Amino acid sequence: MKDKKKITDHRSNHEILKKVLDHIGKYKIFLLLSIVLAAISVILTLYIPILTGQAVDCILGPGAVDFDGIWAILKEMTVIIIITAAVQWLMNTCNNKIAYQVVRDVRDEAFKKLQILPLKYIDGHSHGDIVSRIIADVDQFSDGLLLGFTQLFTGVVTIIGTLIFMFSINVSTTVVVVILTPLSFFIAGFIAKRTFSMSKLQSETRGEQTALIDEMIGNEKVVKAFSHEPQVMERFGEINGRLEKASVKAIFFSSLTNPCTRFVNSLVYAGVGILGAFLAIKGRISVGQLTSFLSYANQYTKPFNEISGVVTELQTALACAGRVFEFIEEEPQVPEPEHAAVLTAPKGNITMQNVCFSYNPDQKLIQGFNLEVKSGQRVAIVGPTGCGKTTVINLLMRFYDVNSGSIRIDGVDIRDMTRKSLRDSFGMVLQETWLHAGTIRENIVMGKPDATDEEVVAAAKAAHAHSFIKRLPQGYDTVITEDGGSLSQGQKQLLCITRVMLCLPPMLILDEATSSIDTRTEIKISQAFNTMMKGRTSFIVAHRLSTIREADIILVMKDGNIIEQGDHETLLKKENGFYATLYNSQFEMAG
């Protein structure tokens, strides 16, 4: 079983690397330029030891120094060093361009996938972990990729170049260097395999920690209200402890690479020094050549040390990239048909026929749901918590697709029309408000960006939001933070209502739209809603039954089924009816 897991990890590692290379392939020009510049940089760098050896050979003994020769060599070295520095700067610029453009592309892909993922995925996964994949994991991938390009090319070219120069000086000494080299590869490969699995665990645990922090920030009031801080701290401490252990193991294996490969490098250098000294004594090479050879031996082994470090960094980068690519390759929402209909000026005739749906296959929710709504009718949906009220809304908006059956608008199945035109035809006000960071005006005009100031003010007055907006420091230009900042829940809901008032789409969905508003304002808003709903097919989900007396059809739901249907008066007359019992109990409680 353990061996199978190793094979799977190894194979997935290669698959991830292939995907990374596919992304890099888009920037072939920069890649080729970087390789050419790396070769030029290495050749120039490797030419320096030859000049150094020649300079050493110019020192023949006490009083026998060829100063003119040394001076000429120093001038040549200066020019080469300046050119090398310029070439390396250009190479690093190319590498940065490749790394950051690839990372930009990957992050763009991840964010685009987020927009087309079905809500089933978003609801079924930790939001913090999704954020961690798009932000933290891509950053880690970026660091590893940048380090790889900076050191991998130059390292490989340096190894090839030094071998050529060393063979040109002395073959037997070069053979000693080559024989000892595989030790570095063996050590690096041994460590890299363990680094990948530890880095993957580290990324997953970091995502878990981000998810908890995100959850706590979003629910801090609830945590404090129930004095739940000790439990939260205990939970955070447990995850933090696991992250610490995973990080320590990952860093431990990663940090082994440098000292281990340096040990091999020292063995190579010592072997070259001893053998070279014997050859120099026998007169087979000059002292200057020995100096050059020792310099080459050092430069030859150095890239192995750097590449070994790069390999462990790349293992971390690949582990993070794997999580990002896994997210990018998630099954998107069902694609629209090639010739999907565009819903224009819908009349609002809606038919739900034999609709079956459940979030979890093991738990049945809506079974054999049938409903026919004529244009301009107001449909109220009531029932106990969990009966499927909001699910009906989710199905109407195609946030979820039905498992079987069909939903039709003006005779067209909503699966055969574009999602955009479908959703543009509905105006939604939900119990949970959503506002983005920006001005009050920017939040109101989301559905109608070209709206004039007069239209915005008119919509705000209709929604009874104008008075509180004018009291804000900059009125409609007041900047609010994400989710409304210091605005009250009622004020945030009034802004969401204003947003719909401005668009006035052909169909409306009001899901507990006035739940956070005081009774006095609710009466005014209800009047505005009544005006807005005239001639528009409307769906109203409400717990307070007093708000739905004017509905044309009231659907009473229980366990995903319609158990009663009719207008307010009809349902009240039903003896021991579920709606009548529910309605009377609310007024008894109010009394």
N, C-alpha and C positions, 0 to 999 in steps of 0.2 A: 504493500500500500504506500509505504514511504517512497519507494523507488518510482512509483507511478506519479506521485505528487511532484517529484524532482523533474521528471520528464515533461509534465504539464507546465511547470514553471519555466523550464528551459525553452520549451516551444513558444510559450506566450511571450517570453523575453524577445525571441527572434521576431515574432509577429509585430510587437510594439516597435522594435528597431526599424523594421521595414516601413511601418507607417510614418515614423519620424523621417526616414530617408525620402519617402514620397513627398512629404511636405517641404523638405530641403530642396528637392529636385526642381521646384518652381523657380529657384534662384540660382540656376546653373552658371550664369555669367559671373556672379559674385563668387560662386564656389570655385570655378576655374581660375579666376583672377587671384583668389586667396591661395590656391595651390601653387600657382606660378610665383607669386610673391614669396611664399614660404620657401620654395626651392632657391630663389635668388638670395633670400636672407641667409639660408643655411650655407650656401656655397661661399658667400662673402665671409660669413662667420668662420667657416672652416679654413679659409685661406689665411686668416690671421696667425694660427699656430705655425704655418710654413714660414711666414715672415719673421715670427718670433725665433724660430730655429735658425734662420739665416742670420738674424741679428746676433744670436749667441755665437754662431760660428765666426762672426766678425771679430770676436774677442779671442785672439790667438794666444795671449798670455800677457804677463806684466810688461807694459811698455809697447805692446804690439796690438793695438786696438785700431781697427779701421773706422774712424769716426765719420768719415764721409759716407761710407757704406751704411752705417747705422742711421745717420741723419736721413738719407734717402729712403731707407726702409720705414722710419718713423713717419715721414710725410705721406708715404703710400698707405700706411696703416690708418692714419688720421682720415684720409679721404674715404677709405673703405668703411671705417666705423660710422662716418656721417651718412654715407649712402645706405648702410645697413639699418641705421636708426630710422631713416625716412621710409625704407621699404617695410620695416616692421610696423610702423605707424599705419601705413596704408593697408597692410594685411589685417591688423587688428580692427581697422575701420570696416573692412569687408566682412570680417567675422561677426562684428557687432550687428552689422546690417542684416546678415543672414539670420543670426540667433533671434533678434528682436522682431524681425518680420515673420519668422516662423511662429514665434510665441503669439504675436498679434493675430495671425491666421487661426491658430488653435483656439485662442480665447474667443475670437469672433464666431468660430464654428460652434463652440460650446454654448455661447450665449444665444446664437440663432436656434440651436437645438432646444434650448430652454423655452423658446417662444412657441415651438411646434410640438413639444411633448404633450401627451394627453394629461389631463388633470389627475388621472388615476396614478400616474407616476409621481407627480408633485405631492399629492395627498399621501402617497404610500412611502415617501422617503423623507428623511430628516432634512429640513431646509438648510440647517447649518452645514451639513455634509455636502450638499450641492454647492453652497457658497465656497466651501473649502476646496472643492475640486476645481472650480473656475478661477479662484484667486490664488490660494496658497500653493496648490499642487502645480499650477502653471508657472508660478514664480520659481519653485524648486526645479522644475523642468528647464526653465530659462537659464538658471545659474549653471546647471550641469551641461547644457548644450553650449553655452558661451565658453565655459572652461574647456570643453571638448574641442571646439574649433580652434581656440587659441593655442592649445598645447599639442593636440593630436597630429595636425598636419606637420608642424615644425619638428615634432618628435620623430615621426616616421622618416621624413626627409633627412633629418640629422643623422639617424642611424645608418641609412643607406650611404649618405655622403661621407661620413667618417670611415665606414668600411672601405670605400673606394680609396680614400686618401691613405689609410693605414696599409692597405695592400700595396699601394705604390711605394711605401717606405720600406716595409719588411713583412714578408708573407708569414713566416713562422710565428712571430709575435701576435699577428692578427688572428691566427688560428686559435691561439690560447684564449684570446678575448671572445671569439665566437663560440668556443666550446663551453665557456662558463655562462654565456648569455641565457640559455633556456631556463636556468634556475629562477630568473626574474619572472619569466612568463608563468612558470609553474606556481610560484608564490602568489602572483597577482590573480591568476585564475582561481586558485583555491579560496582566496579571500573574497573575490568578487561575487561568487555564488552565494555566500552567506550574507554578504552586504545587501543583495537584492531583496531577499525575503525579509530581512530586518527593516529595511527602508520602507517596504510595502506596508508592514505592520505599523510602522511609525506614522505613515501618511493616513492610514485608516483610523488610527487612534486619535490623531490630530483632528480629523474630520468629525469624530465623535465628540471631541472636546468643543470644537467650534459650534456644533449643533446644540450642546448644552448651554453654552454662553448665549447663543442666539435665542434660545427658549427662555432663559432667565431674564434677559433684557426685555423681551416682549411681554413677560408676565411678572415683572418685578413687584407691581402693586399687590398681586395675588399672593406672592411669596411673603411679602411683609405683612399683609393682612392676616395670614394664617400662621405667622411666626415660623415659617418653614425654612428659615436661613440655615439652621444647623444641619438639616437633612440635605439641603442643596450643597452645602460645603462638604459634607461627607461624600456625596455623589461625585462632586468635582474632584475631591481629593483622591478618590479611587481611580477615576479616569486619568488624573494627572500623574498618579503613581505608575499606572500602566504605561503612559506616554514616556515617563522618565526611564523606565526599564527598557522599553523598546528603543528609545533614543540612545541610551548608554551602550546597548548591544550594537546598534548600527554604527555608532561612532567608534566603538572599540575595534570592530572588524575593519572599519575604514582606516583607522589610525595605525593599524598593524602594517599596512602596505609600505609606508615610507621607511620606517626603520628596517624592515625585512629586506626591501630592495636595496637600501643603502648598504646593508651588510654584504650583499652580493657584489655591489659596485666596488666596495673596498677590496674584496677578494680579487676582482678583475684588475683593479689599479695596482695592487701589490704584485700580482703575477706579472703584469706588464713591466713594472719597475725592476723586478729582480731579473727577468729574462733580458730586458733591454740593457741593464747594467753589464751583464756578461757579454752581450754582443758588442757593446761599446768598448769594453776592455780588449776584446779580440780584434777590434778595429773594423768590424763589419758594418757598423753605423757610427755616425759622428755624434758628438754630445748635443749638437743642435737638433739633429734628427730625433735623438732620444727625448729631448725636451718637447719637440712637436708631437712625438708619439704618445707621451704621457698626457699631453693636453688633449689629444684625440681620444685616448682611452677614457679620460674623464668626461669628455663631451659625448662619447658613445654611450656610456652607462647612464648619464644624467637623464636622457629621454625615457629610458626604461622606468626610472623612478617617477618621472612626471606622468608617463602614460599609465603606469600602475595606479597613480593617484586619480588620473582622469577616469580610468575604468571604474573605480569604486564610486566616483562622483556620478558617472553615467548610470551606474546601477540605481542610485537614488533617483536620478532624473527619469530613468525608464520606469521605475516603480510609480512615480507621480504621473508620468505621461500615460501609463497604463490605466490609471483611474480616470484620467480626463478622456481618453479615447473610449473607455468603457461607457462613459456618460454620453459622448458624442454619438456612439453607435446604438444607443437605446432606441427601441421601436418608436417611431414618431406617431402622431395621431393619424388616423385613417386619411389617406390623401383624398383630395376632392376629385370627382370625375373629370375627365379631360374636357368635356363640354358642359361643365356645371352651369346651371341656370343662375342668373343674377336676379335677385328679388327686388323688383322696382315697383313702387307704389302699391304695396300689398293691401288687399281689402281687409284681411284679418280673419278669414274663415279658417279655423284650426280644427283638425280632426286627429284624435289619437285612437288608433285601432289595434286591439289585442296587444298592447305594449307590455313587454316583460323586461325587467331589469333588476340587477342586484350588483352591489359593489363587490361582494364576495360570493363566489359560486356556491359556497357551503351554506350561505344565509340568504334565503329568498326574501325579496322585498316587494317589488311591484309585479303582480301577476295578472295577465289578462285585463289590463287597464283600458277602458273605452271612454271617450269623451268627444262631444261635438260642440264646438263653440262658433256661433255666428258672428259676423262682422259687427263690431261695436259693443258686444256684450261684455259685462263685467263678471268675471268668475272669481269667487272667493274660495280659498282652500283652507279648511280648518281641520283640526284633529290633534290628538295627543303627540307629544314629542317622539320623534323617530318613526312616525307613520308614513313618511314619504313625501311630505309637502314640498320641501326644498328640492328633493330629488326630481319632482315633476318639472320644476323650474330649470334644473341642470340639464334635463333632457330636452326641454324646449329650446334652450340656447345652444344645444349641442356641445356642452362642456363634457358630457358623456353621451355615447351612442347607445341606443336601445339594444338589448340582447336579441330581441325578436319583436315583430310587429312593426308599426310605422307611425310617424308623426307627419302630417301634411299641412301645409299652409297654402290656401287657395288651390288645393288639389295636387300640389307638388311636394313630393317627399323631401324633407329638409336635408337628407343625405345626398340629394341630387342638385343641391344649390350651394353656392359659395358660402363659406362660414361668415365672411365679412359682410356680405349683403344681408344675411340672416340676422346677424347681431346688430347691424346698423338699423334694422327695422324695429328693434326692441329698445325701449328705454328702461334701465334697471335702477331701482333704489333698494339697496340691501340693508339688512340690520347692521352688518359690519361695514363701516365706512372705509373708504380708501382715498387718501389724498397724497400727492407727491410733493417733494420739496420744490418750492417755487412760490410765485405770487398767488393771491386769491383769484385774480382774473385768469391766470394760466390753468388753474384747477377747474374753473367753471367752464372754460371754452374747450375742454378736451374733446368733446364730441362735435364741436363746430368751431374750428380754429379761426375762421374768417369772420366771426361774429363781431358786430360793431359794439362800441361802448354802450350805446342806447339799448341794444338788445340784451346785453349782459345785465344792465341795471333793471330793465323791465322783468327779466327772468328772476332776478334776486328779489324784487318787490313782490312778485307773484308767489315766491316761496317764503316770504316773510324773513328773508336773510339780509335785506338791504340795511335795515336799521343797525344791526350789530356790526356789519362790515364797515359802515361809515364811522363807527366808534373806534375802529382799529387805528393804530398810529398812522399808517399810510393808506387807509381805506382799501380799495381794490388792488393797490400795488403793494400791500403788506406781504412780506415774504414769510412763509410758514415752513417749518421743518417737516420731515417725513411724517406722515400720518397725522398732520395737523398741529403738532407741537402743543402749545398751551391752550388751544381752543377746547371748549367743553365738548363732550360727546354729542350733545344736542346741536351745537353750532356746526360741528363737522357734518352732521346728518343734513342740516339745512343746506350746506354747500353742495352736498351730493344731490339733493332734491333740485336745487337751482340748476345744476348741470343738466338734468333731464328736462326741466322746464324750458331751457334754452333750445334744446334739440327738437322737442315735441315729435318723437317718432310715431309711426302708425300704430304700434303696439306697446303696451306697458307691462312691466313686472314690478310689483311693490311687495318686497319680502320684509315684513315687519318695518316698513319705511318710517313709521312715526314712533317707534318703540322708545327712543331716547329723548323725546320731546315732551315738554310739559303739556298738561291737559288744555290750557288756554291756547297755546300755539297750535296744538294738534287740531283743535276745532277750525282754526284759520287755514291750516295746511289741508285739512280734509276738504274744505270749500274749494281751495285751489286745485286739489286733485280731482274733485268732481267736475270742475270746468275743463281740466286737462283731459279727463277720460271720456268726455262726450265724443261719440263717433269713433272711439279707439277701442280695440279689443284689449282688455286689461285683465291681468291675473294678480290677485291680491292674497298674500299669505298673511294671516293675522292670528294672534292669540287673543287679543281683546276683541270679542265678538261685536261690541258696540260699534266698531268701525266699519262693519261690512253689511249693515242692514240694507243698504241701497243696492247691493249686488244682484244681478239678474239671475245668476246661478251660484248656489253655495254647494261646494263638494265637501262632504264630511268623510274624511279618510281614517282608516284604521288598519294597521299592518299591511300597508301598501295597496289597499283596495278601497274603492268608493262604497261606503255602506249606506249613505243617504245622499239624496240630491234634490235640490229644489230652491225656491226663494225663501227668504227669512220667514215670512208668515206661514208658508206651507209647512216648513220644517218644525216651527213652534207648535203647530196643531197636532203633530204626531204624538200619540200617547206613548210615554216612556221612550221617546226617541232619543238618540245619542246627542243630537244637536240641542234639543230642548233641554235635556239634563245639563249639558255643558253650559248653555247660555244662562239658565236659571241659577246654576251654582255660582257663576261669576257675579251675578247681581246680588245674590245672598251674601257673598263674601264682601262685596262692596258696601252692602248695607250694614 
